[in-house]
């Protein structure tokens, strides 16, 4: 069923405020979930809201904190998220980090003990909109098997990069697994099989059953390359945030454990360098105009598709599974 974004936004804010989340934090959390829906990423959208609400109900998510940061060096901010809502902790960290950029040109925030931060493009694009380069990484439970293995040992470990350019910024957001677990959950919720090559079952056999995949392991993208990049992010985040490593991580997919994964945010002021946003925009334009493999499908830049989907979905409405909407409205009426 298709629903107006405003209806879903208001519903989300109301459900969060009902659990003690301040209005501004509720709007921020809702905005992140709705942006994922608008951009065609339901895996990071409202299907995550019931779990978040349950975590608030169970005391595993602190509705009011924005996290507690300590400057360990001039450009290094260590943050205890205090079990706060992920988007609230990260966006507050980015605000605090900007105070260091005038002196250092660069700031790093390592975050532990915060709840799931959702779609990383949200933060990378926010940085680029402020004229900054933003690099964001996060870890998760062990969901991905190493190259040559069959057992889940790494997180999906996404990374996003936002770079300002004249006009639309460059925004790249990708998991180091073939897909996120949220996308497999989305297929399971909709009763759809997953494509071959996405995952193996608990016995290490390839599967197209999303339920079997949830009990097994997701493949790294690009075989050894994705595995290597995912492992690098796993180690980098844990080394700086002091967070647990994937086999010992919980709390992004359950309502039983505190979230003990880590997040890393890097902000760079490009004015400290000598580049040109106009030159970057011109190069992106040349890429879009370069010769395509299929003449009916022009070459695109990362972020182009998400912006196009957002514009279309804002007009047509968000496609939400009927059971999910009924569950959310039941919570609203309770």
C-alpha positions as a Markdown table, in Angstrom:
| # | Residue | x | y | z |
|---|---|---|---|---|
| 1 | Unk | 0.0 | 0.0 | 0.0 |
| 2 | Unk | 1.2 | 3.5 | -0.8 |
| 3 | Unk | 1.0 | 6.2 | 1.9 |
| 4 | Unk | 1.8 | 9.9 | 2.0 |
| 5 | Unk | 5.2 | 10.6 | 3.6 |
| 6 | Unk | 3.6 | 13.2 | 5.9 |
| 7 | Unk | 1.3 | 10.6 | 7.4 |
| 8 | Unk | 4.1 | 8.2 | 8.1 |
| 9 | Unk | 6.4 | 11.0 | 9.4 |
| 10 | Unk | 3.7 | 12.1 | 11.9 |
| 11 | Unk | 3.0 | 8.5 | 12.9 |
| 12 | Unk | 6.7 | 7.9 | 13.6 |
| 13 | Unk | 7.2 | 11.1 | 15.6 |
| 14 | Unk | 4.1 | 10.3 | 17.7 |
| 15 | Unk | 5.3 | 6.8 | 18.5 |
| 16 | Unk | 8.7 | 8.1 | 19.5 |
| 17 | Unk | 7.4 | 11.0 | 21.6 |
| 18 | Unk | 5.0 | 8.6 | 23.3 |
| 19 | Unk | 8.1 | 6.9 | 24.7 |
| 20 | Unk | 9.8 | 10.0 | 26.0 |
| 21 | Unk | 11.8 | 11.1 | 23.0 |
| 22 | Unk | 12.0 | 14.9 | 22.8 |
| 23 | Unk | 10.3 | 16.4 | 19.8 |
| 24 | Unk | 13.5 | 17.5 | 18.0 |
| 25 | Unk | 15.1 | 14.1 | 18.5 |
| 26 | Unk | 11.9 | 12.3 | 17.4 |
| 27 | Unk | 11.8 | 14.4 | 14.2 |
| 28 | Unk | 15.4 | 13.6 | 13.5 |
| 29 | Unk | 15.0 | 9.9 | 14.0 |
| 30 | Unk | 11.8 | 10.0 | 11.9 |
| 31 | Unk | 13.5 | 12.0 | 9.1 |
| 32 | Unk | 16.3 | 9.4 | 8.8 |
| 33 | Unk | 13.8 | 6.5 | 8.5 |
| 34 | Unk | 11.6 | 8.4 | 6.0 |
| 35 | Unk | 14.6 | 9.4 | 3.9 |
| 36 | Unk | 15.5 | 5.7 | 3.6 |
| 37 | Unk | 12.0 | 4.9 | 2.4 |
| 38 | Unk | 11.9 | 7.9 | 0.0 |
| 39 | Unk | 15.2 | 6.8 | -1.5 |
| 40 | Unk | 14.0 | 3.3 | -2.1 |
| 41 | Unk | 15.9 | 1.7 | 0.8 |
| 42 | Unk | 13.1 | 0.1 | 2.9 |
| 43 | Unk | 15.8 | -2.1 | 4.5 |
| 44 | Unk | 16.8 | 1.0 | 6.5 |
| 45 | Unk | 13.4 | 2.5 | 6.8 |
| 46 | Unk | 10.2 | 2.0 | 8.8 |
| 47 | Unk | 10.6 | -1.8 | 9.1 |
| 48 | Unk | 13.2 | -0.9 | 11.7 |
| 49 | Unk | 10.8 | 1.2 | 13.8 |
| 50 | Unk | 9.1 | -1.6 | 15.7 |
| 51 | Unk | 12.4 | -2.9 | 17.0 |
| 52 | Unk | 13.5 | 0.6 | 17.9 |
| 53 | Unk | 10.3 | 1.2 | 19.9 |
| 54 | Unk | 10.8 | -2.1 | 21.6 |
| 55 | Unk | 14.3 | -1.1 | 22.6 |
| 56 | Unk | 13.0 | 2.1 | 24.0 |
| 57 | Unk | 10.3 | 0.2 | 25.9 |
| 58 | Unk | 12.9 | -2.3 | 27.3 |
| 59 | Unk | 15.4 | 0.5 | 28.4 |
| 60 | Unk | 18.0 | -0.4 | 25.8 |
| 61 | Unk | 17.7 | 2.9 | 24.1 |
| 62 | Unk | 17.9 | 6.2 | 26.1 |
| 63 | Unk | 15.3 | 8.6 | 24.7 |
| 64 | Unk | 16.8 | 11.8 | 25.9 |
| 65 | Unk | 20.6 | 11.6 | 25.7 |
| 66 | Unk | 22.7 | 13.1 | 22.8 |
| 67 | Unk | 25.9 | 11.3 | 23.9 |
| 68 | Unk | 28.8 | 12.4 | 25.9 |
| 69 | Unk | 32.0 | 13.4 | 24.1 |
| 70 | Unk | 35.5 | 14.0 | 25.3 |
| 71 | Unk | 38.3 | 15.6 | 23.2 |
| 72 | Unk | 41.2 | 13.2 | 23.5 |
| 73 | Unk | 43.3 | 15.2 | 21.0 |
| 74 | Unk | 42.7 | 18.5 | 19.2 |
| 75 | Unk | 40.9 | 16.7 | 16.4 |
| 76 | Unk | 39.9 | 13.4 | 18.0 |
| 77 | Unk | 36.5 | 13.2 | 19.8 |
| 78 | Unk | 35.7 | 10.1 | 21.8 |
| 79 | Unk | 32.0 | 9.6 | 22.4 |
| 80 | Unk | 30.0 | 7.5 | 24.8 |
| 81 | Unk | 26.6 | 7.3 | 23.1 |
| 82 | Unk | 25.0 | 6.5 | 26.5 |
| 83 | Unk | 22.6 | 4.1 | 24.7 |
| 84 | Unk | 21.1 | 7.1 | 22.8 |
| 85 | Unk | 19.3 | 7.0 | 19.5 |
| 86 | Unk | 21.9 | 6.6 | 16.8 |
| 87 | Unk | 21.0 | 9.5 | 14.6 |
| 88 | Unk | 20.7 | 11.9 | 17.5 |
| 89 | Unk | 24.2 | 10.9 | 18.8 |
| 90 | Unk | 25.8 | 11.1 | 15.4 |
| 91 | Unk | 24.3 | 14.4 | 14.3 |
| 92 | Unk | 25.2 | 15.9 | 17.7 |
| 93 | Unk | 28.8 | 14.6 | 17.3 |
| 94 | Unk | 29.0 | 16.3 | 13.9 |
| 95 | Unk | 27.8 | 19.6 | 15.4 |
| 96 | Unk | 30.5 | 19.4 | 18.1 |
| 97 | Unk | 33.2 | 18.3 | 15.6 |
| 98 | Unk | 32.7 | 21.5 | 13.6 |
| 99 | Unk | 34.1 | 23.5 | 16.4 |
| 100 | Unk | 37.5 | 21.9 | 15.8 |
| 101 | Unk | 37.6 | 22.4 | 12.0 |
| 102 | Unk | 38.6 | 26.0 | 12.1 |
| 103 | Unk | 41.8 | 25.1 | 13.7 |
| 104 | Unk | 42.6 | 21.6 | 12.5 |
| 105 | Unk | 40.8 | 21.4 | 9.2 |
| 106 | Unk | 39.8 | 17.8 | 10.1 |
| 107 | Unk | 38.0 | 16.1 | 13.0 |
| 108 | Unk | 37.4 | 12.5 | 13.9 |
| 109 | Unk | 34.6 | 11.2 | 16.2 |
| 110 | Unk | 34.7 | 7.6 | 17.4 |
| 111 | Unk | 31.4 | 6.5 | 18.9 |
| 112 | Unk | 30.5 | 3.5 | 21.1 |
| 113 | Unk | 27.4 | 2.6 | 23.0 |
| 114 | Unk | 24.9 | 4.2 | 20.6 |
| 115 | Unk | 21.9 | 2.5 | 18.9 |
| 116 | Unk | 21.7 | 1.7 | 15.2 |
| 117 | Unk | 22.5 | 4.8 | 13.1 |
| 118 | Unk | 20.7 | 3.7 | 10.0 |
| 119 | Unk | 21.4 | 4.9 | 6.4 |
| 120 | Unk | 24.9 | 6.3 | 6.4 |
| 121 | Unk | 24.3 | 8.5 | 3.3 |
| 122 | Unk | 22.1 | 10.7 | 5.6 |
| 123 | Unk | 25.2 | 11.9 | 7.5 |
| 124 | Unk | 27.6 | 12.0 | 4.5 |
| 125 | Unk | 25.1 | 14.2 | 2.6 |
| 126 | Unk | 24.5 | 16.4 | 5.7 |
| 127 | Unk | 28.2 | 17.0 | 5.8 |
| 128 | Unk | 28.5 | 17.8 | 2.1 |
| 129 | Unk | 25.5 | 20.2 | 2.4 |
| 130 | Unk | 27.5 | 22.1 | 5.0 |
| 131 | Unk | 30.5 | 22.3 | 2.6 |
| 132 | Unk | 32.4 | 19.6 | 4.3 |
| 133 | Unk | 33.8 | 16.2 | 3.2 |
| 134 | Unk | 32.1 | 13.5 | 5.4 |
| 135 | Unk | 33.2 | 9.9 | 5.8 |
| 136 | Unk | 31.1 | 7.6 | 8.0 |
| 137 | Unk | 31.6 | 4.0 | 8.9 |
| 138 | Unk | 29.7 | 1.6 | 11.2 |
| 139 | Unk | 30.0 | -2.0 | 12.3 |
| 140 | Unk | 27.4 | -4.6 | 13.2 |
| 141 | Unk | 26.8 | -8.2 | 14.5 |
| 142 | Unk | 28.6 | -11.0 | 12.7 |
| 143 | Unk | 26.5 | -11.3 | 9.6 |
| 144 | Unk | 29.0 | -11.8 | 6.7 |
| 145 | Unk | 31.3 | -14.7 | 6.0 |
| 146 | Unk | 34.9 | -14.1 | 5.1 |
| 147 | Unk | 36.1 | -14.8 | 1.5 |
| 148 | Unk | 36.6 | -18.6 | 1.3 |
| 149 | Unk | 34.5 | -19.2 | 4.4 |
| 150 | Unk | 30.9 | -20.0 | 5.3 |
| 151 | Unk | 30.5 | -18.8 | 8.9 |
| 152 | Unk | 29.3 | -15.3 | 9.8 |
| 153 | Unk | 32.4 | -13.5 | 11.3 |
| 154 | Unk | 32.2 | -9.9 | 10.1 |
| 155 | Unk | 29.7 | -7.1 | 10.2 |
| 156 | Unk | 28.1 | -5.7 | 7.1 |
| 157 | Unk | 30.4 | -2.7 | 7.9 |
| 158 | Unk | 29.1 | 0.0 | 5.6 |
| 159 | Unk | 30.9 | 3.2 | 4.6 |
| 160 | Unk | 29.6 | 6.4 | 3.2 |
| 161 | Unk | 31.4 | 9.4 | 1.6 |
| 162 | Unk | 30.0 | 12.8 | 0.9 |
| 163 | Unk | 32.0 | 15.4 | -1.1 |
| 164 | Unk | 30.6 | 18.8 | -1.9 |
| 165 | Unk | 30.5 | 19.9 | -5.5 |
| 166 | Unk | 28.6 | 22.7 | -7.2 |
| 167 | Unk | 25.1 | 21.6 | -7.5 |
| 168 | Unk | 24.4 | 18.1 | -6.1 |
| 169 | Unk | 27.1 | 16.7 | -3.9 |
| 170 | Unk | 28.8 | 13.3 | -4.5 |
| 171 | Unk | 27.3 | 10.8 | -2.1 |
| 172 | Unk | 28.5 | 7.1 | -2.0 |
| 173 | Unk | 26.9 | 4.7 | 0.5 |
| 174 | Unk | 27.7 | 1.0 | 0.4 |
| 175 | Unk | 27.9 | -2.0 | 2.6 |
| 176 | Unk | 30.9 | -4.3 | 2.3 |
| 177 | Unk | 28.6 | -7.2 | 2.1 |
| 178 | Unk | 26.6 | -8.0 | -1.1 |
| 179 | Unk | 23.5 | -6.6 | 0.7 |
| 180 | Unk | 22.6 | -5.5 | 4.2 |
| 181 | Unk | 20.7 | -7.8 | 6.6 |
| 182 | Unk | 18.0 | -5.2 | 6.5 |
| 183 | Unk | 17.4 | -6.0 | 2.8 |
| 184 | Unk | 17.2 | -9.7 | 3.5 |
| 185 | Unk | 14.7 | -8.9 | 6.3 |
| 186 | Unk | 12.8 | -6.8 | 3.8 |
| 187 | Unk | 12.5 | -9.7 | 1.4 |
| 188 | Unk | 11.4 | -12.0 | 4.2 |
| 189 | Unk | 8.7 | -9.5 | 5.3 |
| 190 | Unk | 7.4 | -9.3 | 1.7 |
| 191 | Unk | 7.6 | -13.1 | 1.1 |
| 192 | Unk | 10.1 | -12.7 | -1.7 |
| 193 | Unk | 13.1 | -14.9 | -2.5 |
| 194 | Unk | 16.6 | -13.4 | -2.4 |
| 195 | Unk | 18.7 | -13.5 | -5.5 |
| 196 | Unk | 21.3 | -16.3 | -5.8 |
| 197 | Unk | 24.8 | -15.3 | -4.5 |
| 198 | Unk | 23.5 | -13.1 | -1.6 |
| 199 | Unk | 23.9 | -15.6 | 1.2 |
| 200 | Unk | 24.4 | -19.1 | 2.5 |
| 201 | Unk | 22.3 | -21.0 | 5.1 |
| 202 | Unk | 23.5 | -22.2 | 8.5 |
| 203 | Unk | 25.3 | -25.2 | 6.9 |
| 204 | Unk | 27.1 | -23.0 | 4.4 |
| 205 | Unk | 25.0 | -23.9 | 1.4 |
| 206 | Unk | 23.9 | -21.2 | -1.1 |
| 207 | Unk | 20.3 | -20.2 | -0.5 |
| 208 | Unk | 17.5 | -18.0 | -2.0 |
| 209 | Unk | 15.3 | -18.4 | 1.1 |
| 210 | Unk | 15.6 | -15.1 | 3.1 |
| 211 | Unk | 14.7 | -16.9 | 6.4 |
| 212 | Unk | 17.5 | -19.5 | 5.8 |
| 213 | Unk | 19.9 | -16.6 | 5.0 |
| 214 | Unk | 19.1 | -14.9 | 8.3 |
| 215 | Unk | 20.3 | -18.0 | 10.1 |
| 216 | Unk | 23.4 | -18.3 | 7.8 |
| 217 | Unk | 25.7 | -15.7 | 6.5 |
| 218 | Unk | 25.8 | -12.9 | 3.8 |
| 219 | Unk | 28.5 | -12.9 | 1.2 |
| 220 | Unk | 31.1 | -10.1 | 1.0 |
| 221 | Unk | 30.8 | -8.0 | -2.2 |
| 222 | Unk | 33.5 | -8.5 | -4.8 |
| 223 | Unk | 34.8 | -11.6 | -3.1 |
| 224 | Unk | 38.2 | -11.0 | -1.6 |
| 225 | Unk | 38.1 | -7.2 | -2.2 |
| 226 | Unk | 34.9 | -6.7 | -0.2 |
| 227 | Unk | 36.1 | -9.0 | 2.5 |
| 228 | Unk | 39.3 | -7.1 | 2.8 |
| 229 | Unk | 37.6 | -3.7 | 2.9 |
| 230 | Unk | 35.0 | -5.0 | 5.4 |
| 231 | Unk | 37.7 | -6.4 | 7.7 |
| 232 | Unk | 39.7 | -3.1 | 7.5 |
| 233 | Unk | 36.5 | -1.2 | 8.6 |
| 234 | Unk | 35.9 | -3.7 | 11.4 |
| 235 | Unk | 39.4 | -3.2 | 12.8 |
| 236 | Unk | 39.5 | 0.6 | 12.2 |
| 237 | Unk | 36.3 | 1.3 | 14.0 |
| 238 | Unk | 37.1 | -1.1 | 16.9 |
| 239 | Unk | 40.6 | 0.3 | 17.3 |
| 240 | Unk | 39.3 | 3.9 | 17.6 |
| 241 | Unk | 35.9 | 3.5 | 19.3 |
| 242 | Unk | 36.8 | 0.7 | 21.6 |
| 243 | Unk | 33.7 | -1.2 | 20.5 |
| 244 | Unk | 33.4 | -4.9 | 20.3 |
| 245 | Unk | 34.3 | -7.0 | 17.3 |
| 246 | Unk | 31.5 | -8.6 | 15.2 |
| 247 | Unk | 31.3 | -12.1 | 16.8 |
| 248 | Unk | 30.6 | -10.4 | 20.2 |
| 249 | Unk | 28.3 | -7.6 | 18.9 |
| 250 | Unk | 24.6 | -7.4 | 19.7 |
| 251 | Unk | 21.9 | -4.8 | 19.8 |
| 252 | Unk | 21.1 | -3.7 | 16.2 |
| 253 | Unk | 18.9 | -6.6 | 15.4 |
| 254 | Unk | 17.4 | -7.5 | 18.8 |
| 255 | Unk | 15.6 | -6.0 | 21.7 |
| 256 | Unk | 17.5 | -7.9 | 24.4 |
| 257 | Unk | 21.1 | -6.6 | 24.4 |
| 258 | Unk | 22.7 | -3.1 | 24.6 |
| 259 | Unk | 24.1 | -2.0 | 21.3 |
| 260 | Unk | 27.9 | -2.5 | 21.5 |
| 261 | Unk | 28.9 | -1.9 | 17.8 |
| 262 | Unk | 31.0 | 1.1 | 16.9 |
| 263 | Unk | 30.6 | 4.1 | 14.6 |
| 264 | Unk | 33.3 | 6.4 | 13.1 |
| 265 | Unk | 32.7 | 9.9 | 11.6 |
| 266 | Unk | 35.4 | 11.9 | 9.8 |
| 267 | Unk | 34.8 | 15.5 | 8.8 |
| 268 | Unk | 37.3 | 17.4 | 6.6 |
| 269 | Unk | 37.1 | 21.1 | 5.6 |
| 270 | Unk | 38.0 | 21.1 | 1.9 |
| 271 | Unk | 38.8 | 24.8 | 2.1 |
| 272 | Unk | 42.0 | 23.7 | 3.9 |
| 273 | Unk | 43.1 | 22.3 | 0.5 |
| 274 | Unk | 43.3 | 23.8 | -2.9 |
| 275 | Unk | 40.6 | 21.9 | -4.8 |
| 276 | Unk | 37.6 | 23.4 | -6.6 |
| 277 | Unk | 33.9 | 22.4 | -6.2 |
| 278 | Unk | 33.3 | 23.8 | -9.7 |
| 279 | Unk | 36.0 | 21.5 | -11.1 |
| 280 | Unk | 34.5 | 18.5 | -9.3 |
| 281 | Unk | 31.0 | 19.3 | -10.6 |
| 282 | Unk | 32.4 | 19.6 | -14.1 |
| 283 | Unk | 34.0 | 16.2 | -13.9 |
| 284 | Unk | 30.9 | 14.6 | -12.6 |
| 285 | Unk | 29.0 | 16.2 | -15.5 |
| 286 | Unk | 31.6 | 14.7 | -18.0 |
| 287 | Unk | 31.1 | 11.3 | -16.4 |
| 288 | Unk | 27.3 | 11.5 | -16.9 |
| 289 | Unk | 27.8 | 12.5 | -20.5 |
| 290 | Unk | 30.3 | 9.7 | -21.2 |
| 291 | Unk | 29.5 | 6.9 | -23.6 |
| 292 | Unk | 27.1 | 4.4 | -22.0 |
| 293 | Unk | 27.0 | 0.7 | -22.6 |
| 294 | Unk | 23.3 | 0.9 | -23.2 |
| 295 | Unk | 22.2 | 4.1 | -25.0 |
| 296 | Unk | 18.9 | 4.1 | -23.2 |
| 297 | Unk | 20.7 | 4.1 | -19.8 |
| 298 | Unk | 23.0 | 7.1 | -19.3 |
| 299 | Unk | 26.0 | 6.8 | -17.0 |
| 300 | Unk | 25.0 | 7.8 | -13.5 |
| 301 | Unk | 26.9 | 9.1 | -10.4 |
| 302 | Unk | 26.5 | 7.5 | -7.0 |
| 303 | Unk | 23.6 | 9.3 | -5.4 |
| 304 | Unk | 21.8 | 10.1 | -8.7 |
| 305 | Unk | 19.5 | 7.2 | -8.4 |
| 306 | Unk | 18.6 | 7.9 | -4.8 |
| 307 | Unk | 17.7 | 11.5 | -5.6 |
| 308 | Unk | 15.5 | 10.5 | -8.5 |
| 309 | Unk | 13.7 | 7.9 | -6.4 |
| 310 | Unk | 13.2 | 10.4 | -3.7 |
| 311 | Unk | 11.6 | 12.9 | -6.0 |
| 312 | Unk | 9.3 | 10.3 | -7.5 |
| 313 | Unk | 8.3 | 8.7 | -4.2 |
| 314 | Unk | 7.6 | 12.1 | -2.6 |
| 315 | Unk | 4.9 | 12.5 | -5.3 |
| 316 | Unk | 3.5 | 8.9 | -5.5 |
| 317 | Unk | 3.7 | 7.9 | -1.8 |
| 318 | Unk | 5.8 | 5.4 | 0.1 |
| 319 | Unk | 5.1 | 1.7 | -0.5 |
| 320 | Unk | 4.7 | 0.1 | 2.9 |
| 321 | Unk | 3.8 | -3.6 | 3.6 |
| 322 | Unk | 0.3 | -3.8 | 4.9 |
| 323 | Unk | 1.2 | -5.8 | 8.0 |
| 324 | Unk | 3.9 | -3.3 | 9.0 |
| 325 | Unk | 1.5 | -0.3 | 8.7 |
| 326 | Unk | -1.2 | -2.2 | 10.7 |
| 327 | Unk | 1.4 | -3.0 | 13.4 |
| 328 | Unk | 2.5 | 0.7 | 13.6 |
| 329 | Unk | -1.1 | 2.0 | 13.7 |
| 330 | Unk | -2.0 | -0.5 | 16.4 |
| 331 | Unk | 1.0 | 0.8 | 18.5 |
| 332 | Unk | -0.3 | 4.4 | 17.8 |
| 333 | Unk | -3.7 | 3.5 | 19.1 |
| 334 | Unk | -2.5 | 1.5 | 22.2 |
